[in-house]
């Protein structure tokens, strides 16, 4: 084997410096960003003068690299500052910061998706990325040109002139869109990609550093569609192709009808939540989004076809690029797809043309070009993952392919090389994002890789002819469906294996393992490109042992310290509440269910709860009862207790999920009522408040005191019969009503655990906290939620009281155990 040429790393410093400059500039106001850009450009100008005047005293390579870095980073910072300044000068930023509704004209720039979280009224909502073209910012002034990217959230069933739009208070974070895309096809949604709309909206500002300048909610009525212009008509051609592809895929078998639109065109709207969760757990969800791999396969197929027909060599690049542009238009040219197309073109050149040395320089050029074009790419995880995956393919993909071709046919060797090299490099990027590792991601991707080319390449051809030759597209997609069904089967099997996801350790240990993994990846790439040395093998073995220690069955023993003797569990169900109070070995009382049935069911499975003795629903907000289906699907509750507004029909709500057998009591308790569960543990529930007349649903929350005792514990120990563990759950009770209850009834004394009201929001007040003085506070809250929960005021009060705070966004599911040593807490993976 001939020696490999060294990689061309000359543009790497400029690419890294520009990336760093973009990360800084997009988080700055426009004035500092422009100042940073001009400072860098002036520094570059001084370096140019130095090279010209003192060329004999200056090291030319170093100085030229520094000059290139200064110029490019300056341009990136100027681009970010210029865009931010335009939004300020147009008046758009001031309008977003204000409270007044704004009339806008916008164009939908991305494919609409159903949000994972419905509104508080249970209505399905859609999210779509859009570009605000013009806005009427004040009075009778004419509309001004804005050109600001935004996110629009609207009732999924809304039509122009229809029902009121969703309340912004019930909105989820735009980043929290369902990974699956939702529960309806894209063509059934009221917003259409590429079309223009007009209407009155209420803008909410986004956090600094986000590409989207605001989250818009229709005010009063949904957005009204405008007559189609030339761009909309052009886009509609590709919309029709996407819809026809989905319809033609419906004849396939297994999970293929749901997966094929995503595998070919990135359309996940046909997947249900269960399938999407399985693909995510298995590490295969990236296959159903348009990535660089899709673009690389399409370009590689075109290159291979040109070689088969012996076309002139000069035609390869133009035909491949034209094919890539058409593919991007077919999917829809939003930023993530453009990024995937650019990165995929590099991967195709590297893997299929074997230009590894030149491809790395091309990768750096493309990173620089994308950052100059749009500095906000720097903060996008998808861009980071694409760059890492492409670097992996460029660095070691070709060498792995060459070695695999020694014993595998080329049609299998190339996809396997692509999957392994990409997965190796993206894992260090994924770990900080997910805080967990998909245990079987590499074997699942290796098993899935041979099937992907038989879907992407012929599937894309079928999509192109889906409207003109549907009689041919249907059988092609039916054949592709066999491969797609196999992918779905791989995902479901991998997701169902023990410890399908392994938590990555927090703190210094987690970072140490990340560093070790990165070093091992570099050493492995080095060895594959050159040759392995003894010290490299030792390092690889150490890294493999450290990573495997997280996923071997021995690691599964860690949480058992809390599971064997757990008495109370705070379930991680995202932005919602769910508690479980254990009553016997496999049974418990469930207080609220979050809003995601899958997460609720998963928590009960982890805890080993197969029987629900009582289901307590505190009030009618979806983040407290929306997960009920996951609780009662296989665990019929013996008793359903609830509070909430007088008009809330809980029996109908539960029956809509599953018909309850005769004998199940659905009951609205009154303050002072008690319920006892004494078969093994002694659990007494006393209702502290359960009103129904307040206008605010939160104030009608069922507030309950649980007293939990283990008869086997000695007297004097927390949790014994003489000193039961006391847990107070507050639902979403707000400050004024809580203060009134304290004046009339007083707070329960000796509280050990307190479930804080309303996810730690400030409107829960501090009176109950100060009156009960809990030893530990429990907060069910979603990670990076858009509501600002929990508030600094609540956290500060708890800290001042000396209470230990457990939050699901930081600790995940937490179980509390009782023993002779007292009350202990363990966070579960």
URURSUL-V887666 format. One record per residue. RES is the residue in three letters. PHI is phi in degrees with one decimal (NA if undefined). Layout:
res/phi
RES/PHI
RES/PHI
This chain:
res/phi
UNK/NA
UNK/-73.4
UNK/-67.4
UNK/-77.5
UNK/-72.8
UNK/-66.0
UNK/-69.1
UNK/-87.2
UNK/-103.3
UNK/-64.3
UNK/-92.5
UNK/-61.4
UNK/-58.5
UNK/-65.8
UNK/-64.6
UNK/-65.8
UNK/-64.9
UNK/-66.7
UNK/-62.7
UNK/-62.3
UNK/-62.5
UNK/-64.2
UNK/-58.8
UNK/-73.6
UNK/-64.7
UNK/-70.5
UNK/-93.9
UNK/-96.9
UNK/-61.0
UNK/-64.9
UNK/-66.0
UNK/-61.6
UNK/-64.5
UNK/-65.3
UNK/-62.2
UNK/-60.5
UNK/-61.8
UNK/-67.4
UNK/-61.9
UNK/-66.9
UNK/-67.0
UNK/-65.4
UNK/-61.7
UNK/-63.6
UNK/-64.5
UNK/-63.9
UNK/-63.9
UNK/-62.5
UNK/-63.3
UNK/-61.7
UNK/-63.1
UNK/-70.4
UNK/-89.0
UNK/-125.1
UNK/-62.7
UNK/-84.4
UNK/-103.7
UNK/-110.3
UNK/-72.1
UNK/-57.2
UNK/-58.6
UNK/-63.9
UNK/-65.7
UNK/-66.5
UNK/-63.7
UNK/-62.7
UNK/-61.3
UNK/-62.7
UNK/-62.9
UNK/-63.0
UNK/-65.1
UNK/-69.1
UNK/-64.7
UNK/-63.3
UNK/-64.6
UNK/-62.7
UNK/-63.9
UNK/-63.6
UNK/-62.8
UNK/-64.1
UNK/-66.9
UNK/-64.0
UNK/-64.6
UNK/-64.1
UNK/-63.7
UNK/-61.4
UNK/-68.8
UNK/-72.1
UNK/-67.9
UNK/-74.9
UNK/92.1
UNK/-66.2
UNK/-63.0
UNK/-64.7
UNK/-65.1
UNK/-66.5
UNK/-73.7
UNK/-82.2
UNK/-103.2
UNK/-79.3
UNK/-64.6
UNK/-130.9
UNK/-89.2
UNK/-129.7
UNK/-117.4
UNK/-137.5
UNK/-121.8
UNK/-70.3
UNK/-104.6
UNK/-133.4
UNK/-70.4
UNK/-60.8
UNK/-134.0
UNK/-76.2
UNK/-71.9
UNK/-65.2
UNK/-99.5
UNK/-68.5
UNK/-70.6
UNK/-61.9
UNK/-83.7
UNK/90.5
UNK/-73.2
UNK/-73.2
UNK/-128.1
UNK/-114.3
UNK/-122.9
UNK/-143.8
UNK/-85.8
UNK/-145.5
UNK/-120.1
UNK/-74.1
UNK/-86.5
UNK/-137.2
UNK/-147.9
UNK/-95.2
UNK/-89.8
UNK/-161.9
UNK/51.7
UNK/-97.0
UNK/-65.6
UNK/-67.9
UNK/-61.5
UNK/-110.5
UNK/-74.5
UNK/-115.1
UNK/52.6
UNK/-118.0
UNK/-71.8
UNK/-142.0
UNK/-118.5
UNK/-110.6
UNK/-122.0
UNK/-147.8
UNK/-57.7
UNK/-66.0
UNK/-93.8
UNK/-74.1
UNK/-124.8
UNK/-54.3
UNK/81.0
UNK/-89.5
UNK/-67.1
UNK/-61.2
UNK/-73.8
UNK/-63.6
UNK/-69.5
UNK/-56.3
UNK/-63.8
UNK/-97.7
UNK/-79.5
UNK/-92.6
UNK/-61.9
UNK/-53.2
UNK/-70.1
UNK/-92.1
UNK/-60.5
UNK/-57.7
UNK/-62.6
UNK/-76.3
UNK/88.9
UNK/123.4
UNK/-124.8
UNK/-147.0
UNK/-71.5
UNK/-60.8
UNK/-71.3
UNK/-88.4
UNK/-86.9
UNK/-74.7
UNK/-105.3
UNK/-118.6
UNK/-58.8
UNK/88.2
UNK/-86.3
UNK/-101.3
UNK/-135.8
UNK/-139.3
UNK/170.8
UNK/-89.6
UNK/-132.3
UNK/-107.8
UNK/-85.6
UNK/-115.1
UNK/-68.6
UNK/-98.5
UNK/-72.4
UNK/-58.4
UNK/95.8
UNK/-86.8
UNK/-63.3
UNK/-73.6
UNK/-83.6
UNK/-163.4
UNK/-108.4
UNK/-104.1
UNK/-123.1
UNK/-53.9
UNK/-109.5
UNK/90.1
UNK/-150.0
UNK/-64.8
UNK/-65.1
UNK/-101.4
UNK/-69.9
UNK/-100.4
UNK/-56.3
UNK/-67.4
UNK/-98.6
UNK/-60.6
UNK/-65.5
UNK/-64.8
UNK/-65.6
UNK/-65.2
UNK/-64.3
UNK/-63.9
UNK/-60.1
UNK/-75.0
UNK/-60.7
UNK/-64.0
UNK/-64.0
UNK/-65.8
UNK/-64.7
UNK/-65.6
UNK/-64.1
UNK/-63.2
UNK/-65.4
UNK/-68.5
UNK/-77.0
UNK/-65.8
UNK/-86.5
UNK/-73.9
UNK/-101.1
UNK/60.3
UNK/-83.5
UNK/-60.1
UNK/-57.3
UNK/-81.9
UNK/-87.9
UNK/-57.8
UNK/-59.3
UNK/-74.9
UNK/-65.8
UNK/-92.8
UNK/-123.1
UNK/74.2
UNK/-92.2
UNK/-94.5
UNK/-68.9
UNK/-97.6
UNK/-88.6
UNK/-84.3
UNK/-65.1
UNK/-64.2
UNK/-65.9
UNK/-61.6
UNK/-65.9
UNK/-64.4
UNK/-65.7
UNK/-66.7
UNK/-62.6
UNK/-78.8
UNK/77.4
UNK/-112.8
UNK/-64.7
UNK/-65.0
UNK/-68.7
UNK/-96.6
UNK/-126.0
UNK/-66.4
UNK/-128.7
UNK/-61.3
UNK/-64.0
UNK/-59.3
UNK/-65.4
UNK/-63.5
UNK/-66.3
UNK/-63.8
UNK/-66.1
UNK/-63.0
UNK/-64.2
UNK/-65.4
UNK/-62.7
UNK/-64.3
UNK/-64.2
UNK/-64.0
UNK/-67.9
UNK/-63.7
UNK/-87.5
UNK/56.4
UNK/-70.3
UNK/-57.5
UNK/-60.2
UNK/-65.6
UNK/-79.3
UNK/-59.1
UNK/-65.7
UNK/-60.2
UNK/-65.2
UNK/-63.1
UNK/-69.2
UNK/-63.1
UNK/-61.4
UNK/-66.0
UNK/-61.1
UNK/-63.6
UNK/-65.4
UNK/-62.9
UNK/-65.1
UNK/-63.9
UNK/-74.1
UNK/122.6
UNK/-80.6
UNK/-84.9
UNK/-53.1
UNK/-66.1
UNK/-74.6
UNK/-60.5
UNK/-59.0
UNK/-63.2
UNK/-64.0
UNK/-64.8
UNK/-66.2
UNK/-64.7
UNK/-63.5
UNK/-67.5
UNK/-60.6
UNK/-64.4
UNK/-60.2
UNK/-69.2
UNK/-78.5
UNK/-92.6
UNK/-103.0
UNK/70.4
UNK/-95.8
UNK/-61.8
UNK/-66.6
UNK/-72.4
UNK/-65.3
UNK/-67.2
UNK/-62.4
UNK/-64.3
UNK/-59.4
UNK/-62.2
UNK/-61.5
UNK/-68.6
UNK/-59.9
UNK/-62.6
UNK/-62.6
UNK/-66.5
UNK/-70.3
UNK/-68.0
UNK/-65.3
UNK/-151.7
UNK/-61.0
UNK/-70.9
UNK/-59.1
UNK/-61.5
UNK/-94.1
UNK/-84.0
UNK/-55.8
UNK/-62.6
UNK/-66.9
UNK/-60.8
UNK/-67.2
UNK/-64.3
UNK/-63.1
UNK/-65.4
UNK/-63.7
UNK/-65.5
UNK/-61.7
UNK/-61.7
UNK/-65.1
UNK/-65.2
UNK/-74.0
UNK/-127.7
UNK/-60.7
UNK/-64.1
UNK/-64.5
UNK/-63.8
UNK/-60.6
UNK/-62.0
UNK/-70.9
UNK/-68.4
UNK/-66.5
UNK/-67.4
UNK/-139.5
UNK/-129.4
UNK/-65.5
UNK/-60.3
UNK/-66.1
UNK/-98.5
UNK/-64.2
UNK/-65.1
UNK/-62.6
UNK/-63.6
UNK/-63.3
UNK/-63.2
UNK/-64.0
UNK/-69.5
UNK/-65.0
UNK/-68.2
UNK/-62.4
UNK/-62.4
UNK/-88.1
UNK/-83.6
UNK/-58.2
UNK/-61.4
UNK/-79.1
UNK/-69.5
UNK/-58.8
UNK/-65.8
UNK/-77.2
UNK/-105.2
UNK/58.4
UNK/-154.0
UNK/-119.6
UNK/-73.1
UNK/-56.2
UNK/-107.0
UNK/-63.6
UNK/-65.7
UNK/-61.9
UNK/-65.2
UNK/-68.8
UNK/-65.2
UNK/-66.9
UNK/-78.8
UNK/-54.7
UNK/-62.9
UNK/-83.6
UNK/-61.6
UNK/-60.2
UNK/-78.5
UNK/-107.8
UNK/-64.1
UNK/-70.9
UNK/-67.1
UNK/-64.9
UNK/-64.6
UNK/-61.1
UNK/-64.0
UNK/-64.0
UNK/-64.5
UNK/-99.5
UNK/-64.0
UNK/-95.7
UNK/-91.7
UNK/-129.0
UNK/-62.1
UNK/-65.1
UNK/-93.4
UNK/-65.5
UNK/-61.6
UNK/-66.4
UNK/-63.4
UNK/-69.6
UNK/-64.3
UNK/-67.3
UNK/-60.8
UNK/-61.6
UNK/-62.6
UNK/-66.9
UNK/-64.9
UNK/-64.0
UNK/-65.1
UNK/-61.9
UNK/-61.0
UNK/-65.7
UNK/-60.3
UNK/-62.3
UNK/-68.3
UNK/-66.5
UNK/-63.0
UNK/-68.2
UNK/-88.0
UNK/-74.5
UNK/-58.8
UNK/50.5
UNK/-63.1
UNK/-124.1
UNK/-112.9
UNK/-67.5
UNK/-86.0
UNK/-59.3
UNK/-89.6
UNK/74.5
UNK/-64.3
UNK/-65.0
UNK/-62.7
UNK/-67.2
UNK/-63.5
UNK/-68.4
UNK/-62.9
UNK/-61.1
UNK/-62.5
UNK/-64.6
UNK/-62.1
UNK/-61.0
UNK/-64.1
UNK/-63.8
UNK/-63.8
UNK/-65.1
UNK/-63.6
UNK/-61.9
UNK/-60.1
UNK/-65.4
UNK/-71.1
UNK/-75.3
UNK/-108.2
UNK/-157.8
UNK/-83.4
UNK/-112.0
UNK/-61.1
UNK/-65.2
UNK/-67.7
UNK/-63.0
UNK/-61.5
UNK/-63.7
UNK/-64.0
UNK/-64.1
UNK/-62.6
UNK/-65.3
UNK/-62.6
UNK/-64.8
UNK/-65.5
UNK/-70.9
UNK/-64.7
UNK/-61.1
UNK/-79.5
UNK/-116.8
UNK/-69.2
UNK/-56.2
UNK/-59.2
UNK/-66.1
UNK/-67.8
UNK/-76.0
UNK/-60.5
UNK/-70.6
UNK/-63.3
UNK/-58.5
UNK/-94.2
UNK/-72.6
UNK/-60.9
UNK/-114.7
UNK/-67.3
UNK/-123.2
UNK/-133.9
UNK/-128.6
UNK/-97.3
UNK/-85.6
UNK/-84.2
UNK/-121.5
UNK/75.5
UNK/-82.0
UNK/-173.3
UNK/-115.7
UNK/-160.9
UNK/-121.6
UNK/-128.9
UNK/-109.4
UNK/-73.4
UNK/-115.1
UNK/-154.7
UNK/-53.0
UNK/-121.9
UNK/-138.7
UNK/-169.0
UNK/-99.2
UNK/-105.0
UNK/-108.0
UNK/66.2
UNK/-134.3
UNK/65.6
UNK/-119.4
UNK/-115.4
UNK/-58.5
UNK/-64.4
UNK/-68.9
UNK/-64.2
UNK/-63.1
UNK/-63.2
UNK/-63.6
UNK/-66.1
UNK/-64.6
UNK/-60.6
UNK/-80.4
UNK/76.1
UNK/-90.9
UNK/-109.3
UNK/-130.6
UNK/-105.9
UNK/-72.2
UNK/-151.0
UNK/-110.3
UNK/-109.3
UNK/-110.4
UNK/-72.1
UNK/-166.7
UNK/-93.4
UNK/-83.7
UNK/-59.8
UNK/-73.6
UNK/-118.1
UNK/-129.1
UNK/-64.0
UNK/-89.7
UNK/-57.0
UNK/-57.7
UNK/-68.9
UNK/-83.7
UNK/-100.7
UNK/-57.1
UNK/-118.7
UNK/-139.6
UNK/-60.5
UNK/-70.7
UNK/-82.1
UNK/-153.3
UNK/-117.2
UNK/-111.4
UNK/-156.5
UNK/-125.7
UNK/96.2
UNK/-62.7
UNK/-60.9
UNK/-80.7
UNK/-75.8
UNK/-92.5
UNK/-67.9
UNK/-58.1
UNK/-66.5
UNK/-62.9
UNK/-70.1
UNK/-64.4
UNK/-68.4
UNK/-86.2
UNK/-156.7
UNK/-68.3
UNK/-81.8
UNK/-68.6
UNK/-59.0
UNK/101.6
UNK/-79.1
UNK/-91.7
UNK/-105.2
UNK/-136.5
UNK/-99.6
UNK/-76.9
UNK/-107.3
UNK/-57.0
UNK/99.8
UNK/-66.4
UNK/-125.0
UNK/-136.7
UNK/-120.8
UNK/-131.5
UNK/-131.7
UNK/-65.8
UNK/-122.1
UNK/-84.1
UNK/-101.1
UNK/-123.8
UNK/-115.6
UNK/-111.3
UNK/-117.5
UNK/-80.6
UNK/-88.4
UNK/-155.4
UNK/-162.6
UNK/-100.4
UNK/-141.5
UNK/-99.1
UNK/-74.2
UNK/-69.1
UNK/-87.6
UNK/-59.4
UNK/-55.9
UNK/-75.2
UNK/-94.0
UNK/-60.9
UNK/-78.9
UNK/-108.2
UNK/-132.5
UNK/-108.9
UNK/-105.0
UNK/-116.5
UNK/-117.5
UNK/-133.4
UNK/-107.8
UNK/-63.2
UNK/-85.2
UNK/-80.3
UNK/-69.7
UNK/-59.0
UNK/92.8
UNK/-98.4
UNK/-58.7
UNK/102.3
UNK/-81.8
UNK/-62.6
UNK/-79.9
UNK/-138.9
UNK/-65.7
UNK/-70.4
UNK/-110.9
UNK/-119.8
UNK/-111.7
UNK/-110.3
UNK/-105.9
UNK/59.0
UNK/-118.6
UNK/-54.7
UNK/-97.9
UNK/-60.8
UNK/-65.9
UNK/-67.9
UNK/-61.0
UNK/-64.1
UNK/-63.8
UNK/-64.2
UNK/-63.5
UNK/-69.3
UNK/-82.9
UNK/-113.6
UNK/87.2
UNK/-88.8
UNK/-59.5
UNK/-93.0
UNK/66.3
UNK/-77.5
UNK/-91.5
UNK/-125.2
UNK/-127.6
UNK/-82.9
UNK/-66.8
UNK/-69.4
UNK/53.0
UNK/58.2
UNK/83.1
UNK/-68.3
UNK/-63.6
UNK/-72.1
UNK/-77.4
UNK/73.0
UNK/-115.5
UNK/-61.4
UNK/-66.3
UNK/-61.0
UNK/-70.3
UNK/-76.8
UNK/-91.3
UNK/46.4
UNK/-71.2
UNK/-75.3
UNK/-142.4
UNK/-116.1
UNK/-113.4
UNK/-129.2
UNK/-89.1
UNK/-152.2
UNK/-80.8
UNK/-66.6
UNK/51.9
UNK/-69.5
UNK/-86.3
UNK/-93.9
UNK/79.3
UNK/-81.5
UNK/-80.3
UNK/-80.0
UNK/-64.1
UNK/-63.2
UNK/-66.1
UNK/-63.0
UNK/-64.5
UNK/-64.4
UNK/-63.5
UNK/-63.5
UNK/-65.0
UNK/-82.2
UNK/79.7
UNK/-82.5
UNK/-79.8
UNK/-104.5
UNK/-115.7
UNK/-122.6
UNK/-68.6
UNK/-70.8
UNK/-102.3
UNK/-111.6
UNK/71.4
UNK/-71.3
UNK/-122.7
UNK/-112.2
UNK/-113.1
UNK/-116.1
UNK/-118.1
UNK/-158.5
UNK/-64.8
UNK/-84.5
UNK/105.5
UNK/-90.6
UNK/-128.5
UNK/-126.7
UNK/-136.6
UNK/-86.3
UNK/-90.2
UNK/-71.1
